Amino acid sequence: MSRESLEDLNTNVLKGFTATTGHAWHYDPALQGAESNHYPGAVPIEDVRRRLFSWQAVPRPVAVQLPATAETATDVDAHGRAIRWAIQDDRQAICRSDTDAVLGIFKTGYTAHQYEQWLLNTVAAILDDDLVISSAGLLRGGAVAWVQIEIPTTVSTPQGVEFRPRLLGGTSFDGSIATFWKRVVGIVVCDNTMDAAMAESGQIYKVKHTRNSGFALDAARDALNVITATTEDFTATLATLCATDVPEPTWQAFLDDYVPLVEDDGTRKTGRSLTSAVGKQDALRRLWTHDVRVAPWKGTAFGVIQAVNTWSHHEQTARGMTREDRNMLNAITGVTGRETTAVAQSLTKALALAA
């Protein structure tokens, strides 16, 4: 089960374009509250502001409970023992203004990037008639947030790939991520998310939570090339990947490098480690050969990336959360991009062996 309750997901995640993409897995009419979190078209920016980001992250003092004498005591603990509270001047707790929930504890140099200012106001400046909000949400009790905007039409390529270019922004109050905006794409056939830059640099705009941090919209716009450039860039990337042949021996060489059946010293894995590696190789072969989300591009570099991406999104075990939560967190925290980089490195080795 998700760390987020079903009620939380039905009220704290706003999903757009359900008329074409369908309901989210968590959709339950009985848990929708006063209004649905599903929108047949784009998610209105004011709904995100009102329903998700209407509160502030506020700093509050942090105190440590210490033993005390009768003379120095300011309180008693649960066992009736004398204690005193010592304020930690170099620490602060970041709390929700509406619920008082503690989201994170930091040194005093930490500055909270308010969701409304850093995500919504930024989106408002970038949005136009062709760029709209497709989803937004809170995770981990409000400690993590994201906003995703996209072109509300599907792009089709000559290679048979359909995708939607997106701009994903996120930040956190628990220290898990810096504030960022980056280009991603959604592959329609499988609802996978990929970094549009395919591990290239210069496509992510990040700002640390420091006292002197500030947001420069022009710099973000230049760094990301805004979302409209994603279509041309990703289309060109797809053409190259689909034109790169990956015959069966190269595919097997890729599998042996990406999911090795041997240890670093060359000895064969044993026990659970071997079982896991064999199972993953078998799953990737099945996707490569038989799955409609991958098989149309079998024999190409894009097919390799699509096989691993589909496995990661839809078959890899999600521990402590649902796959949808895990997939969004992976996109936000950069795990998806790092996985794509690892796939590209293994594929490059396999292609070099075949040359």
N, C-alpha and C positions, 0 to 999 in steps of 0.2 A: 504494500500500500504506500501511497505517496506520503512524504513527510507533511505535506500540506493536506488538510482534510478535504474531502469532496466539497464541503460547503465553502471552504476557503477558495478552492479553485473555481467554483461556480460564481464567486463574487469578486475575486481578486485577479482574475485573468480575463481580459476582454479580447474576444476573437472576432475578426472581421471576415467578410467575404464567404460566409457560410452558405450562401446561395449556390456557390460553385464548388467550395471545398468540403462542405458538409459540417456536421457537428464535431466538436472536440470530443475525445474519449470520455472526458469527465462530465459531459452535459447531463444534467438531471433536472427536469422541470420543477421537481419538488424542492430543489435546493437553490433555485435561482433568486430567491429574495423578491424584493419589490419590482425589479426589472431584470430582463435577461442580460446575460453577459455575451450573447451571440448577436452579431449584426450581419444582415444579409449582404451589406456593402461595406464601405469603409467605416472605421471606428471614429466618431466625431472627437476632435481634440478636446472639446469642453467636457465630454463624458470622461475622458481619461483624467482630466484635471479634477473633476468633481468626485469621481468614483474611486480613484486610486491615489492621487497625489494631493489631496486636500489638507494633509497634515505636514508638520515640519519635523525635522530631526534636530533635537535640542541637546546641548551639552549640559551635563549635570555632574556635581562633585562625586568623587569616589572615596569611600571610607573603608578602613580595615578594622575588623573587630579584634581587640587586644585584651589580654587579662588585666584586671584592675584590682586595686585595694578598695576598701570601704571609702577611703578619702578621695580616690581618683575616679571612682566608678561613675559612669553616666547612664548605665543601663544594666540589665541582667540578661543572660542568655536563656535558652530553652530549659536549662537545668537549674536555673536560679542562681547561677554564679555571677559574680560581679565582673563587668566588662566595661571597656571604654572604646569609643570610636575615634580613630585617627584619620583625619582627612589627608588624602594623598595629593599634594599640590601639583605633582607632575603627571597626574592621570585625570581623565575625564570619561564619563559614560555618555554615549550617544543614545538618546531615548526618543521614542515616538511621542509627539505632543498630545496625541489623542488617547493613547492607551497607557502611556508611561512605560511600555515594554523596553527593556534594555536591548539594543541591537548590537552594540560593540563597545569595547573599552580600549582607549588609545592614550598616547602621550598628548600633552597639551598642544603640540604643534599640528595636530590633525584638524583639518577643516572639513566639515560635512558639505557635500555637494547636493544641495536640495534637488529633489527629483523634478519639481515643477520648473525650476530655473534651468537646470543643466540638461534635462531631457525634453520637456515639453516646450519651453520657450525657444530652444534651439530648433526643434522640429517646426515650430510655427514659422520661423524665419526661412527655413529651407523649403517648406511645402509650397506647391503651386497646384494648378488644376490637374496636373498629371501625376502628382506624388501625394499619396494619402497614407494614413495610419492603417496598417493591417492587423496589428496586435500590440498589446501592452499588458504588463502584469507586474505583480509583486510576488516574490518567493521568500521563503525563510522568515515568515512573519513580518515582511516589509523590509528586511535587511538587504535584499537585492531587488532591483527593478530593471525593466527593459521597455523600450519602445521600438517598434519596427515599422518602417515605412516602405512603400513599394509603388511601382507603376502598376495600376490596376488592370493590366492586360498581360496575357501570356505571350512570350516570345518563342517562336518556332524556328529551328535552324534546319539547314539542308540535311544534316545528319540524323534528323528525327528526334532531336532533343528539345523538349519544351521546358522553359524555365521562367521564373519571375525574378527580376533584379530587385534587391532590397538593400536598405540601409538599416543596420542594427545598432542601437545605442543602449548603453547600460551603465549602471554604477551601483555602489553598495555602501552600506553603513556598518558592515561587519569586517571590513578589511580584505575581503576576498578578491576584489577587483578594483582597479583604477577606473575612473570615468573614461568611457571610450565611445567612439563611433567608427564603424567599419562596414565595408561593402560585403554583402553575402548574396547568394542566389538560392532560390528554392527550386529543386528539380521536381517538376509536376508529377511525373509518373510514380514517384515513391515518397514525395513530401520530405525529401532529404534536404538538409542545409549544407552548403559548401561555402567556404571563403571564396569570394569572387576573384581575389588576387592569386589563388592557388599557391599560397606561401610566398608570394613576392612581397618585397618590402614597400613601404611608402603608401600603404592602403589603409592604415589604421591610425586614428587620431586619439591619443591618450592624454589624460591629465591626472596627475597624482593629487591626493587629498592633503595638500600642504597649505600652510597659512597664506603663502603668496601666490597660490594657484589662481589662474583666471582663465576665462574662456574667450578665444578669439575666433569668431565665426568665420572670418575670411580665411584664416589658417586652416580651419577644419574643412572648409569648402575646397580649398586648394589640395589638401592632403588626400581627400577622398574622391576628388574629381566629381563629386556629387553623384547621385545614383544614376543619372542618365548615361554617364560614361560606362557604367557597368555592362550595359547591353552589348556595346561594341567590343569591349575588352573580353568579356566572357565568351561571346560568339567566336572571336578569333582563337581563344584558348581551346574551345571545344573542337574547332576545325583541325587544329594541330594534333590534339589528343586522338581524335577519331581517325586521323590519317597515319598515325603511328601504329604499325602492325605489331601485334604480340601473339606469335604462334604458340602452340601448346608447349613446346620445350621451354620457351621463355616464360610463359605463365607459370610452369612448374618451378623454374628457377626463382621467380619472384616469390612464390609461396614459401619456398625453402629458406629464403632470406628474411621475409617479413614475419613468417610464423615458423621458426626453425624447430626441427625435431631433435636437434642435438644441442648440447651445452656449449659454452664458449670454448671448452677444451677439446671439442670434437666428439666427445662420447655421447651416445644416444640418451635422451631423456628417459626417465622412468616414472612409474607411478602416476599420480595426479597431474604432474607437469606434462607428461607425454600424452595422457588422455585428453587434456585440454587443448594441446597443440594440434593433435590429430583431428579432434572434433572441429576446431576452427578451420583447418585446411579443408575438411570435408564440406563444411557449410559454405565456404567461399567457392568451392568447385560446383556445388549445387546451384548457387546463385549465378555463377558464370555461365553455366550450361542450360539451366532450365527456367530461371526466374524472369518474368516479363519485365521486371525493373532493371535487369542487367543484361540478359542474354541477347537483346538486339544489338548490343555493342561488343559482344564477345569477339576476341581477336584484335582488340584495339586498346590503346592506353586508357582511353576514357572508360572502357569496360572494366579495367582493373580498378580504377579509382571508384567507379560506381559500385562494384562488388563489395569493396571494403566499407565504403560509406553506407551502403544499404545494410550490411551486417551490423555495423556499429549502431545505426539508428533503430533497427527493427528486431535484431536477434540477440545482440549482446546483453547479458544479464545486467539489470539495473538494480543495484543493492541499496535498500533503504529508501527507494523512491520509484516512481513509475518511469517508464521509458520517456514519456513526453517531458516530464520534469528534467530528467537527466539530459535529454537532447538539447533543451533550451539552455540549461546551465553550461553544457559543453560548448555551445555556440557563444555564450556570453563570456565564459572564462578562457576561451581560446583553445580548448582541448580539441575541438573539431579541426582547427587549422593545423595544430601540431600533428594530428593523425595523418592529415593529407600530406604534410611534409615528409613524414616517415614512409608513407606509401610511395611517394615520388622518389625518395632515395633508394628504396629497395628495387623499384622498377628500373631506375637508371642503371643499377648494378646488373640486373638481369639482361637488359638490352645491350650493355657493354659486353657481356659474356657471349651474346649471340652475334655480335658484330664481326 
